[in-house]
Amino acid sequence: MQNKSLGTAIAQRRKELGMTQLALAEKMGVTDKAVSKWERDLSHS
């Protein structure tokens, strides 16, 4: 089993739920830019 990054896991689950980065960001109270950074493993905060 291959380990996947946190960003990959976030992106995969978001897509499984049929959500856009913006929709996820709004639910979490962050910006879509933050979600994008998470998914690209550029930030973990």
N, C-alpha and C positions, 0 to 999 in steps of 0.2 A: 504494500500500500504506500503510495507516494504522499508525502506531506505537502499540503498546500498552504500558501500564505494566508494570513488573516484577510488581506485585501481581496484575494481570490474567493475566499469563502463568503465574504460580504457581498461581492458582486454576484456570485452564483445564487445565493439565497434571495437576493433582491430580484433577480431575473425570474427565479422560480415563482415568486409571488406576483410577478407581472408589474413591478413597481419601477418607476423612473428614479434616477438619482434625486431629482427634485422632490418627488413624493416621499421618499425615505427621509430626506433632509428635513422636510416639514414635520414629519411625525416625530423626529428626534430633536427638533429645535435647533438645528444647525444649518449651515448653508450647503447648497449643492456642490460648491467648490470643496468643502470639507469631505463630503462623501467621495468625490472624485479622487482626492488625495489619499483617502483611506484605501480605496480600491486599487490604486497604483502603488500602494505601500510607501507613500512619501511622508505620511504622518500617522501617528497612532494616538493622537490626542483629540 
